[in-house]
């Protein structure tokens, strides 16, 4: 069965690029541009991994992460936090992020991190 990644990112160019890379790598990718929609998607179509931007309109990435960790259904869901500000790392880790990646990142870097988080190794 194809592994599913939920990408929560409001920048269309970044979302399109990450979605393309991960789809090309054999993953199914869903996308949400804001928090409320993302939380609905997590319940409707549970992902194997969430890639979560820190700065989003309305609900921040940290608020989304807190909501995911508070829900028994998504408490253990692996989450990679993305941000343009490296100093947000400590807050993201305290909120329960499993991995953290600072923008900009290379294509190979994000694919490798996603593979590692999903237990896929290298191909």
N, CA and C atoms as an extended XYZ file, in Angstrom:
369
Properties=species:S:1:pos:R:3:atomname:S:1:resname:S:1:resid:I:1 pbc="F F F"
N         0.834       -1.177        0.000 N   UNK     1
C         0.000        0.000        0.000 CA  UNK     1
C         0.889        1.255        0.000 C   UNK     1
N         0.542        2.232       -0.779 N   UNK     2
C         1.309        3.460       -0.905 CA  UNK     2
C         1.213        4.288        0.370 C   UNK     2
N         2.356        4.751        0.840 N   UNK     3
C         2.365        5.591        2.035 CA  UNK     3
C         1.853        6.988        1.699 C   UNK     3
N         1.201        7.599        2.687 N   UNK     4
C         0.507        8.860        2.496 CA  UNK     4
C         1.157        9.963        3.331 C   UNK     4
N         1.481       11.074        2.683 N   UNK     5
C         2.049       12.239        3.345 CA  UNK     5
C         1.053       13.391        3.225 C   UNK     5
N         0.763       14.038        4.349 N   UNK     6
C        -0.052       15.248        4.336 CA  UNK     6
C         0.892       16.435        4.446 C   UNK     6
N         0.863       17.286        3.455 N   UNK     7
C         1.687       18.484        3.407 CA  UNK     7
C         0.820       19.681        3.773 C   UNK     7
N         1.203       20.382        4.841 N   UNK     8
C         0.465       21.568        5.285 CA  UNK     8
C         1.383       22.759        5.050 C   UNK     8
N         1.149       23.457        3.945 N   UNK     9
C         2.038       24.521        3.470 CA  UNK     9
C         1.204       25.525        2.694 C   UNK     9
N         1.338       26.824        3.034 N   UNK    10
C         0.528       27.841        2.373 CA  UNK    10
C         1.191       28.481        1.159 C   UNK    10
N         2.483       28.271        0.964 N   UNK    11
C         3.170       28.838       -0.201 CA  UNK    11
C         2.986       27.886       -1.391 C   UNK    11
N         2.227       28.297       -2.410 N   UNK    12
C         1.917       27.393       -3.525 CA  UNK    12
C         3.148       26.804       -4.217 C   UNK    12
N         4.183       27.601       -4.430 N   UNK    13
C         5.367       27.088       -5.120 CA  UNK    13
C         6.083       26.016       -4.307 C   UNK    13
N         6.181       26.221       -3.002 N   UNK    14
C         6.829       25.235       -2.134 CA  UNK    14
C         5.996       23.964       -2.074 C   UNK    14
N         4.678       24.132       -1.919 N   UNK    15
C         3.786       22.963       -1.860 CA  UNK    15
C         3.853       22.149       -3.145 C   UNK    15
N         3.856       22.836       -4.277 N   UNK    16
C         3.922       22.138       -5.562 CA  UNK    16
C         5.242       21.390       -5.715 C   UNK    16
N         6.335       22.033       -5.337 N   UNK    17
C         7.655       21.396       -5.471 CA  UNK    17
C         7.776       20.162       -4.572 C   UNK    17
N         7.393       20.292       -3.316 N   UNK    18
C         7.476       19.152       -2.392 CA  UNK    18
C         6.544       18.038       -2.840 C   UNK    18
N         5.329       18.409       -3.231 N   UNK    19
C         4.374       17.408       -3.709 CA  UNK    19
C         4.905       16.636       -4.902 C   UNK    19
N         5.511       17.346       -5.841 N   UNK    20
C         6.087       16.702       -7.020 CA  UNK    20
C         7.190       15.728       -6.629 C   UNK    20
N         8.111       16.183       -5.782 N   UNK    21
C         9.236       15.336       -5.373 CA  UNK    21
C         8.765       14.056       -4.688 C   UNK    21
N         7.811       14.197       -3.775 N   UNK    22
C         7.361       13.034       -3.014 CA  UNK    22
C         6.500       12.095       -3.853 C   UNK    22
N         5.698       12.649       -4.751 N   UNK    23
C         4.896       11.811       -5.655 CA  UNK    23
C         5.824       11.029       -6.581 C   UNK    23
N         6.840       11.702       -7.082 N   UNK    24
C         7.831       11.042       -7.940 CA  UNK    24
C         8.558        9.927       -7.188 C   UNK    24
N         8.657       10.082       -5.871 N   UNK    25
C         9.318        9.074       -5.043 CA  UNK    25
C         8.362        7.949       -4.633 C   UNK    25
N         7.149        7.959       -5.172 N   UNK    26
C         6.216        6.864       -4.934 CA  UNK    26
C         5.251        7.050       -3.775 C   UNK    26
N         5.139        8.257       -3.276 N   UNK    27
C         4.238        8.524       -2.158 CA  UNK    27
C         2.954        9.174       -2.651 C   UNK    27
N         1.894        9.002       -1.883 N   UNK    28
C         0.642        9.715       -2.128 CA  UNK    28
C         0.684       10.971       -1.268 C   UNK    28
N         0.451       12.124       -1.875 N   UNK    29
C         0.566       13.389       -1.163 CA  UNK    29
C        -0.770       14.119       -1.182 C   UNK    29
N        -1.247       14.503        0.004 N   UNK    30
C        -2.402       15.383        0.151 CA  UNK    30
C        -1.879       16.727        0.594 C   UNK    30
N        -2.647       17.782        0.317 N   UNK    31
C        -2.181       19.123        0.647 CA  UNK    31
C        -3.295       19.940        1.295 C   UNK    31
N        -2.908       20.704        2.305 N   UNK    32
C        -3.785       21.702        2.917 CA  UNK    32
C        -2.970       22.974        3.080 C   UNK    32
N        -3.623       24.127        2.861 N   UNK    33
C        -2.919       25.404        2.956 CA  UNK    33
C        -3.172       26.106        4.283 C   UNK    33
N        -4.053       25.545        5.101 N   UNK    34
C        -4.317       26.153        6.406 CA  UNK    34
C        -4.759       25.087        7.410 C   UNK    34
N        -4.713       25.465        8.683 N   UNK    35
C        -4.847       24.520        9.774 CA  UNK    35
C        -6.162       23.786        9.917 C   UNK    35
N        -7.266       24.502        9.841 N   UNK    36
C        -8.557       23.850       10.046 CA  UNK    36
C        -8.776       22.748        9.009 C   UNK    36
N        -8.466       23.052        7.748 N   UNK    37
C        -8.611       22.051        6.681 CA  UNK    37
C        -7.667       20.874        6.917 C   UNK    37
N        -6.469       21.165        7.392 N   UNK    38
C        -5.497       20.105        7.652 CA  UNK    38
C        -5.985       19.153        8.729 C   UNK    38
N        -6.543       19.688        9.801 N   UNK    39
C        -7.035       18.831       10.888 CA  UNK    39
C        -8.197       17.959       10.433 C   UNK    39
N        -9.030       18.480        9.539 N   UNK    40
C       -10.117       17.671        8.965 CA  UNK    40
C        -9.527       16.544        8.122 C   UNK    40
N        -8.528       16.861        7.302 N   UNK    41
C        -7.895       15.836        6.458 CA  UNK    41
C        -7.243       14.733        7.293 C   UNK    41
N        -6.619       15.099        8.400 N   UNK    42
C        -5.983       14.096        9.268 CA  UNK    42
C        -7.018       13.093        9.743 C   UNK    42
N        -8.217       13.565       10.067 N   UNK    43
C        -9.275       12.661       10.540 CA  UNK    43
C        -9.902       11.853        9.397 C   UNK    43
N       -10.110       12.498        8.245 N   UNK    44
C       -10.789       11.848        7.125 CA  UNK    44
C        -9.905       10.845        6.382 C   UNK    44
N        -8.633       11.165        6.249 N   UNK    45
C        -7.711       10.353        5.457 CA  UNK    45
C        -6.362       10.335        6.180 C   UNK    45
N        -6.258        9.556        7.261 N   UNK    46
C        -5.063        9.612        8.108 CA  UNK    46
C        -3.767        9.372        7.325 C   UNK    46
N        -2.818       10.298        7.467 N   UNK    47
C        -1.538       10.143        6.777 CA  UNK    47
C        -0.570        9.292        7.592 C   UNK    47
N         0.511        8.889        6.932 N   UNK    48
C         1.611        8.197        7.612 CA  UNK    48
C         2.632        9.196        8.137 C   UNK    48
N         2.596       10.413        7.594 N   UNK    49
C         3.543       11.460        7.956 CA  UNK    49
C         2.914       12.812        7.636 C   UNK    49
N         3.192       13.808        8.488 N   UNK    50
C         2.770       15.185        8.227 CA  UNK    50
C         4.017       16.044        8.057 C   UNK    50
N         4.019       16.837        6.991 N   UNK    51
C         5.027       17.875        6.811 CA  UNK    51
C         4.293       19.182        7.058 C   UNK    51
N         4.732       19.923        8.074 N   UNK    52
C         3.978       21.054        8.600 CA  UNK    52
C         4.804       22.332        8.590 C   UNK    52
N         4.307       23.335        7.877 N   UNK    53
C         4.961       24.635        7.877 CA  UNK    53
C         4.684       25.328        9.208 C   UNK    53
N         5.642       26.078        9.692 N   UNK    54
C         5.494       26.773       10.971 CA  UNK    54
C         4.580       27.987       10.849 C   UNK    54
N         4.791       28.787        9.809 N   UNK    55
C         4.031       30.026        9.663 CA  UNK    55
C         2.927       29.831        8.636 C   UNK    55
N         1.690       29.786        9.133 N   UNK    56
C         0.517       29.574        8.292 CA  UNK    56
C        -0.529       30.639        8.616 C   UNK    56
N        -1.434       30.906        7.691 N   UNK    57
C        -2.503       31.858        7.989 CA  UNK    57
C        -3.501       31.252        8.985 C   UNK    57
N        -4.026       32.075        9.843 N   UNK    58
C        -5.017       31.607       10.816 CA  UNK    58
C        -4.369       30.866       11.962 C   UNK    58
N        -4.258       29.601       11.834 N   UNK    59
C        -3.711       28.729       12.863 CA  UNK    59
C        -2.241       28.456       12.554 C   UNK    59
N        -1.349       28.682       13.506 N   UNK    60
C         0.081       28.453       13.256 CA  UNK    60
C         0.395       26.957       13.223 C   UNK    60
N         1.552       26.650       12.687 N   UNK    61
C         2.001       25.260       12.679 CA  UNK    61
C         2.116       24.689       14.082 C   UNK    61
N         2.559       25.512       15.040 N   UNK    62
C         2.657       25.044       16.427 CA  UNK    62
C         1.283       24.733       17.006 C   UNK    62
N         0.285       25.530       16.655 N   UNK    63
C        -1.086       25.254       17.124 CA  UNK    63
C        -1.620       23.958       16.520 C   UNK    63
N        -1.321       23.739       15.245 N   UNK    64
C        -1.740       22.494       14.591 CA  UNK    64
C        -1.040       21.312       15.251 C   UNK    64
N         0.253       21.436       15.480 N   UNK    65
C         1.022       20.365       16.112 CA  UNK    65
C         0.484       20.060       17.510 C   UNK    65
N         0.162       21.079       18.265 N   UNK    66
C        -0.408       20.890       19.601 CA  UNK    66
C        -1.729       20.139       19.514 C   UNK    66
N        -2.561       20.489       18.542 N   UNK    67
C        -3.842       19.796       18.358 CA  UNK    67
C        -3.629       18.334       17.968 C   UNK    67
N        -2.663       18.073       17.096 N   UNK    68
C        -2.368       16.690       16.693 CA  UNK    68
C        -1.899       15.865       17.896 C   UNK    68
N        -1.038       16.435       18.711 N   UNK    69
C        -0.497       15.711       19.871 CA  UNK    69
C        -1.539       15.519       20.971 C   UNK    69
N        -2.549       16.382       21.025 N   UNK    70
C        -3.591       16.264       22.043 CA  UNK    70
C        -4.638       15.210       21.696 C   UNK    70
N        -4.723       14.829       20.433 N   UNK    71
C        -5.725       13.863       19.965 CA  UNK    71
C        -5.121       12.450       19.991 C   UNK    71
N        -5.745       11.525       20.724 N   UNK    72
C        -5.205       10.158       20.788 CA  UNK    72
C        -5.045        9.498       19.416 C   UNK    72
N        -5.864        9.878       18.446 N   UNK    73
C        -5.793        9.287       17.109 CA  UNK    73
C        -4.545        9.733       16.338 C   UNK    73
N        -4.026       10.924       16.652 N   UNK    74
C        -2.881       11.448       15.901 CA  UNK    74
C        -1.673       11.733       16.792 C   UNK    74
N        -1.756       11.360       18.038 N   UNK    75
C        -0.684       11.653       19.007 CA  UNK    75
C         0.683       11.164       18.542 C   UNK    75
N         0.728        9.976       17.934 N   UNK    76
C         2.008        9.368       17.544 CA  UNK    76
C         2.353        9.567       16.072 C   UNK    76
N         1.582       10.379       15.376 N   UNK    77
C         1.811       10.636       13.959 CA  UNK    77
C         3.145       11.372       13.775 C   UNK    77
N         4.050       10.860       12.940 N   UNK    78
C         5.318       11.554       12.712 CA  UNK    78
C         5.085       12.909       12.044 C   UNK    78
N         5.745       13.940       12.575 N   UNK    79
C         5.594       15.297       12.044 CA  UNK    79
C         6.969       15.916       11.799 C   UNK    79
N         7.161       16.395       10.563 N   UNK    80
C         8.348       17.169       10.210 CA  UNK    80
C         7.912       18.625       10.103 C   UNK    80
N         8.547       19.478       10.868 N   UNK    81
C         8.222       20.901       10.874 CA  UNK    81
C         9.151       21.641        9.926 C   UNK    81
N         8.581       22.518        9.085 N   UNK    82
C         9.347       23.357        8.171 CA  UNK    82
C         9.248       24.801        8.628 C   UNK    82
N        10.328       25.539        8.542 N   UNK    83
C        10.281       26.961        8.851 CA  UNK    83
C        11.397       27.706        8.145 C   UNK    83
N        11.161       28.971        7.933 N   UNK    84
C        12.194       29.832        7.354 CA  UNK    84
C        13.080       30.411        8.448 C   UNK    84
N        12.702       30.215        9.700 N   UNK    85
C        13.453       30.778       10.822 CA  UNK    85
C        14.013       29.656       11.689 C   UNK    85
N        15.326       29.515       11.684 N   UNK    86
C        15.975       28.455       12.443 CA  UNK    86
C        15.738       28.534       13.937 C   UNK    86
N        15.489       29.731       14.468 N   UNK    87
C        15.303       29.871       15.914 CA  UNK    87
C        13.985       29.266       16.408 C   UNK    87
N        13.104       28.885       15.500 N   UNK    88
C        11.835       28.269       15.903 CA  UNK    88
C        11.991       26.791       16.250 C   UNK    88
N        13.167       26.253       16.049 N   UNK    89
C        13.403       24.824       16.244 CA  UNK    89
C        13.060       24.362       17.661 C   UNK    89
N        13.515       25.077       18.665 N   UNK    90
C        13.274       24.663       20.046 CA  UNK    90
C        11.779       24.624       20.363 C   UNK    90
N        11.028       25.629       19.913 N   UNK    91
C         9.576       25.638       20.149 CA  UNK    91
C         8.906       24.453       19.455 C   UNK    91
N         9.338       24.161       18.236 N   UNK    92
C         8.755       23.044       17.487 CA  UNK    92
C         9.054       21.718       18.176 C   UNK    92
N        10.276       21.555       18.654 N   UNK    93
C        10.634       20.314       19.347 CA  UNK    93
C         9.855       20.177       20.654 C   UNK    93
N         9.681       21.279       21.392 N   UNK    94
C         8.921       21.238       22.634 CA  UNK    94
C         7.451       20.903       22.376 C   UNK    94
N         6.929       21.331       21.230 N   UNK    95
C         5.535       21.048       20.886 CA  UNK    95
C         5.341       19.614       20.394 C   UNK    95
N         6.451       18.915       20.107 N   UNK    96
C         6.343       17.513       19.717 CA  UNK    96
C         6.731       17.183       18.299 C   UNK    96
N         7.403       18.095       17.594 N   UNK    97
C         7.865       17.780       16.235 CA  UNK    97
C         8.927       16.690       16.307 C   UNK    97
N         8.856       15.748       15.378 N   UNK    98
C         9.824       14.652       15.340 CA  UNK    98
C        11.102       15.061       14.611 C   UNK    98
N        10.944       15.868       13.585 N   UNK    99
C        12.087       16.370       12.815 CA  UNK    99
C        11.815       17.830       12.501 C   UNK    99
N        12.863       18.500       12.091 N   UNK   100
C        12.790       19.923       11.837 CA  UNK   100
C        13.658       20.230       10.641 C   UNK   100
N        13.149       21.016        9.702 N   UNK   101
C        13.930       21.381        8.537 CA  UNK   101
C        13.748       22.872        8.275 C   UNK   101
N        14.872       23.560        8.087 N   UNK   102
C        14.852       24.996        7.833 CA  UNK   102
C        14.850       25.260        6.334 C   UNK   102
N        13.974       26.158        5.890 N   UNK   103
C        13.954       26.587        4.494 CA  UNK   103
C        15.085       27.582        4.292 C   UNK   103
N        15.737       27.604        3.165 N   UNK   104
C        15.558       26.673        2.048 CA  UNK   104
C        16.287       25.361        2.316 C   UNK   104
N        15.808       24.323        1.685 N   UNK   105
C        16.419       23.002        1.795 CA  UNK   105
C        16.549       22.437        0.390 C   UNK   105
N        17.425       21.472        0.234 N   UNK   106
C        17.601       20.871       -1.089 CA  UNK   106
C        16.539       19.805       -1.320 C   UNK   106
N        16.291       19.529       -2.578 N   UNK   107
C        15.333       18.474       -2.934 CA  UNK   107
C        15.753       17.137       -2.332 C   UNK   107
N        17.044       16.822       -2.463 N   UNK   108
C        17.547       15.545       -1.947 CA  UNK   108
C        17.380       15.471       -0.426 C   UNK   108
N        17.571       16.596        0.242 N   UNK   109
C        17.475       16.625        1.695 CA  UNK   109
C        16.060       16.296        2.174 C   UNK   109
N        15.059       16.903        1.562 N   UNK   110
C        13.697       16.640        2.041 CA  UNK   110
C        13.267       15.220        1.702 C   UNK   110
N        13.630       14.733        0.527 N   UNK   111
C        13.280       13.348        0.163 CA  UNK   111
C        13.959       12.368        1.122 C   UNK   111
N        15.213       12.596        1.443 N   UNK   112
C        15.937       11.709        2.366 CA  UNK   112
C        15.302       11.722        3.752 C   UNK   112
N        14.919       12.894        4.244 N   UNK   113
C        14.287       12.993        5.569 CA  UNK   113
C        12.942       12.273        5.587 C   UNK   113
N        12.150       12.460        4.548 N   UNK   114
C        10.845       11.790        4.477 CA  UNK   114
C        11.040       10.279        4.418 C   UNK   114
N        11.960        9.819        3.595 N   UNK   115
C        12.246        8.376        3.524 CA  UNK   115
C        12.634        7.828        4.889 C   UNK   115
N        13.514        8.556        5.588 N   UNK   116
C        13.958        8.099        6.906 CA  UNK   116
C        12.791        8.046        7.889 C   UNK   116
N        11.949        9.058        7.859 N   UNK   117
C        10.821        9.095        8.800 CA  UNK   117
C         9.796        8.000        8.518 C   UNK   117
N         9.691        7.608        7.265 N   UNK   118
C         8.741        6.555        6.885 CA  UNK   118
C         9.369        5.167        6.906 C   UNK   118
N        10.653        5.110        7.261 N   UNK   119
C        11.334        3.816        7.311 CA  UNK   119
C        11.580        3.208        5.947 C   UNK   119
N        11.740        4.066        4.948 N   UNK   120
C        11.911        3.579        3.583 CA  UNK   120
C        13.359        3.458        3.170 C   UNK   120
N        14.277        4.061        3.906 N   UNK   121
C        15.686        3.996        3.540 CA  UNK   121
C        15.931        4.621        2.184 C   UNK   121
N        17.001        4.234        1.555 N   UNK   122
C        17.316        4.746        0.222 CA  UNK   122
C        17.001        3.669       -0.799 C   UNK   122
N        16.731        4.139       -2.027 N   UNK   123
C        16.432        3.191       -3.104 CA  UNK   123
C        17.432        3.317       -4.212 C   UNK   123
